[in-house]
């Protein structure tokens, strides 16, 4: 009779064997085409977004991941009280909801106004950084209206232009 470890070993070994055979039998031209296509996609992504927006997004993502890690350690800690675990879980839910809202708002501004932007939401304050050479109040008002449409309560929205 085969135990679980043996079964896992056979399964993974079979998968590695199949992938190895596939790699050996594919033509080098096909592999080079796949590699070239991924390089083209990277170039397109790099030219579409401003480096300032990318750095802001990376910084915000790192901060969010660090906060999520600390909350997850509280959730997995055996010595933490039930109230602490509930608070950590609620904070994780809030972080996930905020992240989803930010992505939805960035997508809406991209579709409606054709602008690349970085959005940061903290409580009732929303900070929008836009990569645009055009700096005018009409554009800022359109961004504010677009964001405020998504909320029932009044939000404090700040628009900054970079570019």
Biotite code that builds the C-alpha atoms (Angstrom):
import biotite.structure as struc

atoms = struc.array([
    struc.Atom([0.000, 0.000, 0.000], chain_id="A", res_id=1, res_name="UNK", atom_name="CA", element="C"),
    struc.Atom([1.286, 3.494, -0.915], chain_id="A", res_id=2, res_name="UNK", atom_name="CA", element="C"),
    struc.Atom([1.404, 6.130, 1.824], chain_id="A", res_id=3, res_name="UNK", atom_name="CA", element="C"),
    struc.Atom([0.616, 9.838, 1.329], chain_id="A", res_id=4, res_name="UNK", atom_name="CA", element="C"),
    struc.Atom([4.246, 10.906, 0.996], chain_id="A", res_id=5, res_name="UNK", atom_name="CA", element="C"),
    struc.Atom([4.887, 8.281, -1.646], chain_id="A", res_id=6, res_name="UNK", atom_name="CA", element="C"),
    struc.Atom([1.782, 9.319, -3.557], chain_id="A", res_id=7, res_name="UNK", atom_name="CA", element="C"),
    struc.Atom([2.830, 12.986, -3.510], chain_id="A", res_id=8, res_name="UNK", atom_name="CA", element="C"),
    struc.Atom([6.331, 12.064, -4.675], chain_id="A", res_id=9, res_name="UNK", atom_name="CA", element="C"),
    struc.Atom([5.008, 10.011, -7.586], chain_id="A", res_id=10, res_name="UNK", atom_name="CA", element="C"),
    struc.Atom([2.546, 12.773, -8.570], chain_id="A", res_id=11, res_name="UNK", atom_name="CA", element="C"),
    struc.Atom([5.132, 15.560, -8.512], chain_id="A", res_id=12, res_name="UNK", atom_name="CA", element="C"),
    struc.Atom([7.749, 13.413, -10.231], chain_id="A", res_id=13, res_name="UNK", atom_name="CA", element="C"),
    struc.Atom([5.242, 12.600, -13.002], chain_id="A", res_id=14, res_name="UNK", atom_name="CA", element="C"),
    struc.Atom([4.430, 16.283, -13.426], chain_id="A", res_id=15, res_name="UNK", atom_name="CA", element="C"),
    struc.Atom([8.106, 17.228, -13.645], chain_id="A", res_id=16, res_name="UNK", atom_name="CA", element="C"),
    struc.Atom([8.707, 14.417, -16.124], chain_id="A", res_id=17, res_name="UNK", atom_name="CA", element="C"),
    struc.Atom([5.833, 15.537, -18.373], chain_id="A", res_id=18, res_name="UNK", atom_name="CA", element="C"),
    struc.Atom([6.996, 19.163, -18.291], chain_id="A", res_id=19, res_name="UNK", atom_name="CA", element="C"),
    struc.Atom([10.554, 18.103, -19.048], chain_id="A", res_id=20, res_name="UNK", atom_name="CA", element="C"),
    struc.Atom([9.445, 16.048, -22.044], chain_id="A", res_id=21, res_name="UNK", atom_name="CA", element="C"),
    struc.Atom([7.293, 18.936, -23.280], chain_id="A", res_id=22, res_name="UNK", atom_name="CA", element="C"),
    struc.Atom([10.228, 21.354, -22.977], chain_id="A", res_id=23, res_name="UNK", atom_name="CA", element="C"),
    struc.Atom([12.588, 19.016, -24.833], chain_id="A", res_id=24, res_name="UNK", atom_name="CA", element="C"),
    struc.Atom([10.123, 18.349, -27.663], chain_id="A", res_id=25, res_name="UNK", atom_name="CA", element="C"),
    struc.Atom([9.126, 21.984, -28.281], chain_id="A", res_id=26, res_name="UNK", atom_name="CA", element="C"),
    struc.Atom([11.025, 23.842, -30.915], chain_id="A", res_id=27, res_name="UNK", atom_name="CA", element="C"),
    struc.Atom([13.375, 26.620, -29.859], chain_id="A", res_id=28, res_name="UNK", atom_name="CA", element="C"),
    struc.Atom([11.513, 29.025, -32.162], chain_id="A", res_id=29, res_name="UNK", atom_name="CA", element="C"),
    struc.Atom([8.291, 28.574, -30.176], chain_id="A", res_id=30, res_name="UNK", atom_name="CA", element="C"),
    struc.Atom([10.078, 29.209, -26.879], chain_id="A", res_id=31, res_name="UNK", atom_name="CA", element="C"),
    struc.Atom([11.734, 32.337, -28.289], chain_id="A", res_id=32, res_name="UNK", atom_name="CA", element="C"),
    struc.Atom([8.359, 33.629, -29.523], chain_id="A", res_id=33, res_name="UNK", atom_name="CA", element="C"),
    struc.Atom([6.877, 33.239, -26.050], chain_id="A", res_id=34, res_name="UNK", atom_name="CA", element="C"),
    struc.Atom([9.855, 35.023, -24.474], chain_id="A", res_id=35, res_name="UNK", atom_name="CA", element="C"),
    struc.Atom([9.684, 37.849, -27.037], chain_id="A", res_id=36, res_name="UNK", atom_name="CA", element="C"),
    struc.Atom([5.962, 38.337, -26.429], chain_id="A", res_id=37, res_name="UNK", atom_name="CA", element="C"),
    struc.Atom([6.498, 38.701, -22.687], chain_id="A", res_id=38, res_name="UNK", atom_name="CA", element="C"),
    struc.Atom([9.241, 41.285, -23.334], chain_id="A", res_id=39, res_name="UNK", atom_name="CA", element="C"),
    struc.Atom([6.852, 43.256, -25.576], chain_id="A", res_id=40, res_name="UNK", atom_name="CA", element="C"),
    struc.Atom([4.167, 43.210, -22.881], chain_id="A", res_id=41, res_name="UNK", atom_name="CA", element="C"),
    struc.Atom([6.666, 44.516, -20.297], chain_id="A", res_id=42, res_name="UNK", atom_name="CA", element="C"),
    struc.Atom([7.689, 47.375, -22.613], chain_id="A", res_id=43, res_name="UNK", atom_name="CA", element="C"),
    struc.Atom([4.061, 48.373, -23.188], chain_id="A", res_id=44, res_name="UNK", atom_name="CA", element="C"),
    struc.Atom([3.357, 48.376, -19.451], chain_id="A", res_id=45, res_name="UNK", atom_name="CA", element="C"),
    struc.Atom([6.437, 50.454, -18.699], chain_id="A", res_id=46, res_name="UNK", atom_name="CA", element="C"),
    struc.Atom([5.582, 53.147, -21.237], chain_id="A", res_id=47, res_name="UNK", atom_name="CA", element="C"),
    struc.Atom([1.917, 53.439, -20.235], chain_id="A", res_id=48, res_name="UNK", atom_name="CA", element="C"),
    struc.Atom([2.330, 54.480, -16.598], chain_id="A", res_id=49, res_name="UNK", atom_name="CA", element="C"),
    struc.Atom([4.292, 57.291, -15.085], chain_id="A", res_id=50, res_name="UNK", atom_name="CA", element="C"),
    struc.Atom([7.201, 56.227, -12.919], chain_id="A", res_id=51, res_name="UNK", atom_name="CA", element="C"),
    struc.Atom([5.862, 58.419, -10.092], chain_id="A", res_id=52, res_name="UNK", atom_name="CA", element="C"),
    struc.Atom([2.560, 56.565, -10.089], chain_id="A", res_id=53, res_name="UNK", atom_name="CA", element="C"),
    struc.Atom([4.327, 53.222, -10.161], chain_id="A", res_id=54, res_name="UNK", atom_name="CA", element="C"),
    struc.Atom([6.496, 54.141, -7.184], chain_id="A", res_id=55, res_name="UNK", atom_name="CA", element="C"),
    struc.Atom([3.442, 55.362, -5.247], chain_id="A", res_id=56, res_name="UNK", atom_name="CA", element="C"),
    struc.Atom([1.584, 52.151, -6.009], chain_id="A", res_id=57, res_name="UNK", atom_name="CA", element="C"),
    struc.Atom([4.520, 49.981, -4.978], chain_id="A", res_id=58, res_name="UNK", atom_name="CA", element="C"),
    struc.Atom([4.965, 51.911, -1.729], chain_id="A", res_id=59, res_name="UNK", atom_name="CA", element="C"),
    struc.Atom([1.266, 51.642, -0.887], chain_id="A", res_id=60, res_name="UNK", atom_name="CA", element="C"),
    struc.Atom([1.263, 47.928, -1.736], chain_id="A", res_id=61, res_name="UNK", atom_name="CA", element="C"),
    struc.Atom([4.247, 47.301, 0.530], chain_id="A", res_id=62, res_name="UNK", atom_name="CA", element="C"),
    struc.Atom([2.591, 49.174, 3.404], chain_id="A", res_id=63, res_name="UNK", atom_name="CA", element="C"),
    struc.Atom([-0.643, 47.247, 2.919], chain_id="A", res_id=64, res_name="UNK", atom_name="CA", element="C"),
    struc.Atom([1.161, 43.895, 2.801], chain_id="A", res_id=65, res_name="UNK", atom_name="CA", element="C"),
    struc.Atom([3.071, 44.714, 5.987], chain_id="A", res_id=66, res_name="UNK", atom_name="CA", element="C"),
    struc.Atom([-0.159, 45.635, 7.752], chain_id="A", res_id=67, res_name="UNK", atom_name="CA", element="C"),
    struc.Atom([-1.864, 42.487, 6.486], chain_id="A", res_id=68, res_name="UNK", atom_name="CA", element="C"),
    struc.Atom([1.035, 40.350, 7.730], chain_id="A", res_id=69, res_name="UNK", atom_name="CA", element="C"),
    struc.Atom([0.834, 41.860, 11.206], chain_id="A", res_id=70, res_name="UNK", atom_name="CA", element="C"),
    struc.Atom([-2.934, 41.300, 11.297], chain_id="A", res_id=71, res_name="UNK", atom_name="CA", element="C"),
    struc.Atom([-2.521, 37.722, 10.112], chain_id="A", res_id=72, res_name="UNK", atom_name="CA", element="C"),
    struc.Atom([0.031, 37.025, 12.835], chain_id="A", res_id=73, res_name="UNK", atom_name="CA", element="C"),
    struc.Atom([-2.529, 38.233, 15.375], chain_id="A", res_id=74, res_name="UNK", atom_name="CA", element="C"),
    struc.Atom([-5.129, 35.919, 13.856], chain_id="A", res_id=75, res_name="UNK", atom_name="CA", element="C"),
    struc.Atom([-2.779, 32.928, 14.028], chain_id="A", res_id=76, res_name="UNK", atom_name="CA", element="C"),
    struc.Atom([-1.456, 33.723, 17.511], chain_id="A", res_id=77, res_name="UNK", atom_name="CA", element="C"),
    struc.Atom([-2.718, 31.252, 20.107], chain_id="A", res_id=78, res_name="UNK", atom_name="CA", element="C"),
    struc.Atom([-2.207, 33.702, 22.968], chain_id="A", res_id=79, res_name="UNK", atom_name="CA", element="C"),
    struc.Atom([-4.316, 36.484, 21.404], chain_id="A", res_id=80, res_name="UNK", atom_name="CA", element="C"),
    struc.Atom([-7.741, 37.064, 22.895], chain_id="A", res_id=81, res_name="UNK", atom_name="CA", element="C"),
    struc.Atom([-10.952, 36.560, 20.973], chain_id="A", res_id=82, res_name="UNK", atom_name="CA", element="C"),
    struc.Atom([-11.535, 40.331, 20.829], chain_id="A", res_id=83, res_name="UNK", atom_name="CA", element="C"),
    struc.Atom([-8.060, 40.933, 19.365], chain_id="A", res_id=84, res_name="UNK", atom_name="CA", element="C"),
    struc.Atom([-8.658, 38.262, 16.731], chain_id="A", res_id=85, res_name="UNK", atom_name="CA", element="C"),
    struc.Atom([-12.054, 39.752, 15.846], chain_id="A", res_id=86, res_name="UNK", atom_name="CA", element="C"),
    struc.Atom([-10.527, 43.230, 15.518], chain_id="A", res_id=87, res_name="UNK", atom_name="CA", element="C"),
    struc.Atom([-7.730, 41.867, 13.327], chain_id="A", res_id=88, res_name="UNK", atom_name="CA", element="C"),
    struc.Atom([-10.227, 40.017, 11.136], chain_id="A", res_id=89, res_name="UNK", atom_name="CA", element="C"),
    struc.Atom([-12.396, 43.134, 10.754], chain_id="A", res_id=90, res_name="UNK", atom_name="CA", element="C"),
    struc.Atom([-9.315, 45.190, 9.887], chain_id="A", res_id=91, res_name="UNK", atom_name="CA", element="C"),
    struc.Atom([-8.343, 42.651, 7.223], chain_id="A", res_id=92, res_name="UNK", atom_name="CA", element="C"),
    struc.Atom([-11.847, 42.812, 5.774], chain_id="A", res_id=93, res_name="UNK", atom_name="CA", element="C"),
    struc.Atom([-11.656, 46.621, 5.700], chain_id="A", res_id=94, res_name="UNK", atom_name="CA", element="C"),
    struc.Atom([-8.246, 46.541, 3.996], chain_id="A", res_id=95, res_name="UNK", atom_name="CA", element="C"),
    struc.Atom([-9.525, 44.158, 1.319], chain_id="A", res_id=96, res_name="UNK", atom_name="CA", element="C"),
    struc.Atom([-12.645, 46.266, 0.734], chain_id="A", res_id=97, res_name="UNK", atom_name="CA", element="C"),
    struc.Atom([-10.552, 49.438, 0.475], chain_id="A", res_id=98, res_name="UNK", atom_name="CA", element="C"),
    struc.Atom([-8.171, 47.786, -1.977], chain_id="A", res_id=99, res_name="UNK", atom_name="CA", element="C"),
    struc.Atom([-11.096, 46.708, -4.153], chain_id="A", res_id=100, res_name="UNK", atom_name="CA", element="C"),
    struc.Atom([-12.624, 50.190, -4.021], chain_id="A", res_id=101, res_name="UNK", atom_name="CA", element="C"),
    struc.Atom([-9.300, 51.787, -5.021], chain_id="A", res_id=102, res_name="UNK", atom_name="CA", element="C"),
    struc.Atom([-8.962, 49.480, -8.017], chain_id="A", res_id=103, res_name="UNK", atom_name="CA", element="C"),
    struc.Atom([-12.559, 50.165, -9.074], chain_id="A", res_id=104, res_name="UNK", atom_name="CA", element="C"),
    struc.Atom([-12.085, 53.934, -8.812], chain_id="A", res_id=105, res_name="UNK", atom_name="CA", element="C"),
    struc.Atom([-8.803, 53.840, -10.771], chain_id="A", res_id=106, res_name="UNK", atom_name="CA", element="C"),
    struc.Atom([-10.495, 51.792, -13.477], chain_id="A", res_id=107, res_name="UNK", atom_name="CA", element="C"),
    struc.Atom([-13.471, 54.167, -13.611], chain_id="A", res_id=108, res_name="UNK", atom_name="CA", element="C"),
    struc.Atom([-11.229, 57.235, -13.966], chain_id="A", res_id=109, res_name="UNK", atom_name="CA", element="C"),
    struc.Atom([-9.203, 55.448, -16.650], chain_id="A", res_id=110, res_name="UNK", atom_name="CA", element="C"),
    struc.Atom([-12.352, 54.556, -18.610], chain_id="A", res_id=111, res_name="UNK", atom_name="CA", element="C"),
    struc.Atom([-14.259, 57.796, -18.131], chain_id="A", res_id=112, res_name="UNK", atom_name="CA", element="C"),
    struc.Atom([-11.484, 60.414, -18.264], chain_id="A", res_id=113, res_name="UNK", atom_name="CA", element="C"),
    struc.Atom([-8.648, 58.389, -19.870], chain_id="A", res_id=114, res_name="UNK", atom_name="CA", element="C"),
    struc.Atom([-6.190, 59.279, -17.095], chain_id="A", res_id=115, res_name="UNK", atom_name="CA", element="C"),
    struc.Atom([-3.674, 57.177, -15.214], chain_id="A", res_id=116, res_name="UNK", atom_name="CA", element="C"),
    struc.Atom([-3.927, 57.829, -11.495], chain_id="A", res_id=117, res_name="UNK", atom_name="CA", element="C"),
    struc.Atom([-3.012, 56.638, -8.014], chain_id="A", res_id=118, res_name="UNK", atom_name="CA", element="C"),
    struc.Atom([-5.725, 56.679, -5.339], chain_id="A", res_id=119, res_name="UNK", atom_name="CA", element="C"),
    struc.Atom([-5.245, 56.388, -1.598], chain_id="A", res_id=120, res_name="UNK", atom_name="CA", element="C"),
    struc.Atom([-8.276, 56.022, 0.682], chain_id="A", res_id=121, res_name="UNK", atom_name="CA", element="C"),
    struc.Atom([-8.043, 56.615, 4.415], chain_id="A", res_id=122, res_name="UNK", atom_name="CA", element="C"),
    struc.Atom([-11.352, 56.838, 6.292], chain_id="A", res_id=123, res_name="UNK", atom_name="CA", element="C"),
    struc.Atom([-13.337, 59.634, 4.580], chain_id="A", res_id=124, res_name="UNK", atom_name="CA", element="C"),
    struc.Atom([-10.287, 61.154, 2.875], chain_id="A", res_id=125, res_name="UNK", atom_name="CA", element="C"),
    struc.Atom([-9.350, 60.264, -0.675], chain_id="A", res_id=126, res_name="UNK", atom_name="CA", element="C"),
    struc.Atom([-6.106, 61.417, -2.255], chain_id="A", res_id=127, res_name="UNK", atom_name="CA", element="C"),
    struc.Atom([-5.825, 61.210, -6.040], chain_id="A", res_id=128, res_name="UNK", atom_name="CA", element="C"),
    struc.Atom([-2.519, 61.665, -7.863], chain_id="A", res_id=129, res_name="UNK", atom_name="CA", element="C"),
    struc.Atom([-2.937, 62.047, -11.616], chain_id="A", res_id=130, res_name="UNK", atom_name="CA", element="C"),
    struc.Atom([-0.249, 61.655, -14.267], chain_id="A", res_id=131, res_name="UNK", atom_name="CA", element="C"),
    struc.Atom([-1.176, 64.484, -16.592], chain_id="A", res_id=132, res_name="UNK", atom_name="CA", element="C"),
    struc.Atom([0.582, 67.460, -18.119], chain_id="A", res_id=133, res_name="UNK", atom_name="CA", element="C"),
    struc.Atom([-2.724, 69.314, -18.112], chain_id="A", res_id=134, res_name="UNK", atom_name="CA", element="C"),
    struc.Atom([-3.359, 71.033, -14.746], chain_id="A", res_id=135, res_name="UNK", atom_name="CA", element="C"),
    struc.Atom([-6.757, 72.677, -14.617], chain_id="A", res_id=136, res_name="UNK", atom_name="CA", element="C"),
    struc.Atom([-9.636, 72.971, -12.200], chain_id="A", res_id=137, res_name="UNK", atom_name="CA", element="C"),
    struc.Atom([-12.190, 71.552, -14.650], chain_id="A", res_id=138, res_name="UNK", atom_name="CA", element="C"),
    struc.Atom([-10.318, 68.273, -14.876], chain_id="A", res_id=139, res_name="UNK", atom_name="CA", element="C"),
    struc.Atom([-9.917, 68.163, -11.091], chain_id="A", res_id=140, res_name="UNK", atom_name="CA", element="C"),
    struc.Atom([-13.647, 68.800, -10.625], chain_id="A", res_id=141, res_name="UNK", atom_name="CA", element="C"),
    struc.Atom([-14.493, 66.010, -13.072], chain_id="A", res_id=142, res_name="UNK", atom_name="CA", element="C"),
    struc.Atom([-12.263, 63.625, -11.129], chain_id="A", res_id=143, res_name="UNK", atom_name="CA", element="C"),
    struc.Atom([-13.866, 64.658, -7.837], chain_id="A", res_id=144, res_name="UNK", atom_name="CA", element="C"),
    struc.Atom([-17.378, 64.187, -9.246], chain_id="A", res_id=145, res_name="UNK", atom_name="CA", element="C"),
    struc.Atom([-16.476, 60.803, -10.708], chain_id="A", res_id=146, res_name="UNK", atom_name="CA", element="C"),
    struc.Atom([-15.213, 59.586, -7.339], chain_id="A", res_id=147, res_name="UNK", atom_name="CA", element="C"),
    struc.Atom([-18.031, 61.137, -5.296], chain_id="A", res_id=148, res_name="UNK", atom_name="CA", element="C"),
    struc.Atom([-20.614, 59.311, -7.472], chain_id="A", res_id=149, res_name="UNK", atom_name="CA", element="C"),
    struc.Atom([-19.453, 56.063, -5.860], chain_id="A", res_id=150, res_name="UNK", atom_name="CA", element="C"),
    struc.Atom([-20.207, 57.214, -2.303], chain_id="A", res_id=151, res_name="UNK", atom_name="CA", element="C"),
    struc.Atom([-23.444, 58.125, -0.555], chain_id="A", res_id=152, res_name="UNK", atom_name="CA", element="C"),
    struc.Atom([-21.731, 60.198, 2.134], chain_id="A", res_id=153, res_name="UNK", atom_name="CA", element="C"),
    struc.Atom([-19.640, 63.283, 1.495], chain_id="A", res_id=154, res_name="UNK", atom_name="CA", element="C"),
    struc.Atom([-15.950, 62.450, 1.028], chain_id="A", res_id=155, res_name="UNK", atom_name="CA", element="C"),
    struc.Atom([-12.968, 64.772, 1.351], chain_id="A", res_id=156, res_name="UNK", atom_name="CA", element="C"),
    struc.Atom([-11.209, 64.405, -2.028], chain_id="A", res_id=157, res_name="UNK", atom_name="CA", element="C"),
    struc.Atom([-7.842, 65.944, -2.927], chain_id="A", res_id=158, res_name="UNK", atom_name="CA", element="C"),
    struc.Atom([-6.505, 65.887, -6.498], chain_id="A", res_id=159, res_name="UNK", atom_name="CA", element="C"),
    struc.Atom([-2.777, 66.348, -7.245], chain_id="A", res_id=160, res_name="UNK", atom_name="CA", element="C"),
    struc.Atom([-1.251, 66.539, -10.699], chain_id="A", res_id=161, res_name="UNK", atom_name="CA", element="C"),
    struc.Atom([2.150, 65.013, -11.519], chain_id="A", res_id=162, res_name="UNK", atom_name="CA", element="C"),
    struc.Atom([3.757, 65.311, -14.885], chain_id="A", res_id=163, res_name="UNK", atom_name="CA", element="C"),
])
